[in-house]
Amino acid sequence: MEDQQVGPLRFHIDFSQPLYEQILDQVRSAIAKGEIGLGDKMPSVRELAQELHVRSFRTALAAKYIDSFMDQMERLGLTWNDIQSYIEQKYDAEEGGSIR
């Protein structure tokens, strides 16, 4: 994902790490570098969420995991029907079909 500017802060989001950790690390880094000074206004949590499009991260991350899963299944030589059957069997075996 590309860098995004929110108020005085610039964020680069990486889907391989928890979002809150990345935000904290990047804010700490900006403070350490002097990019954020004493008395500087910080964006609110709501403003950060809106500007960083936090709701779309879940969808993007799910798509990434599904792509990876499908690639692995194809490497095993499984067809879509095979994959679907395995998923249904796993779903039925898990406490009435609940996802962990």
Secondary structure, DSSP 4 states (H G I P E B T S, - for coil): ---EEETTEEE---TTS-HHHHHHHHHHHHHHTTSS-TTPPPPPHHHHHHHTTHHHHHHHHHHHHHHHHHHHHHHTT--HHHHHHHHHHHHHHTGGG---
